[in-house]
Amino acid sequence: MRQDDPRIREKLSSKGWDPLRPLFEEMHQCLLSLGGDITAELTTIYVKYKYSPDAMSEIFAVVWVKNTTQIVVGLAFPEDKIPSELSPAPARHNYRPLNGYFVLRPGDALPASFPDWARQAYEYRKPAPNASAPL
């Protein structure tokens, strides 16, 4: 079952977030829609997206909501399949195993390729099925 941290909405509730809130919501809903057990968890400055509430669960995306002037998005890809439109981590935004980043500022649109990128990151970091589980 999806888990959406209610503190995310509290963090983005101030008027300063008005220009970026719709972009965040569009991106957030896209990431949550990738699978039934995705968890979105707010830390102090970013939202991490992982496969379950388990602390050991694989993280496939992180969205920095550090300030109201930009949103930094990081996704995990195999080293040889990072989309050319994405860049290395901006300063102070490196998060292993993420390796494809982009920045959104007020007035920007979510890249048209974002749903595909999100799906690729989700599939790449998805844990292998438990070999001992019954078929």
Secondary structure, DSSP 8 states (H G I E B T S, - for coil): --EE-THHHHHT-SGGGTTTHHHHHHHHHHHHTT-TT-EEEE-SSEEEEESSSSTTS-EEEEEEEEETTEEEEEE---GGG--TT-BS--TT---TT--EEEEE-TT----TTHHHHHHHHHHHH-----TTS--
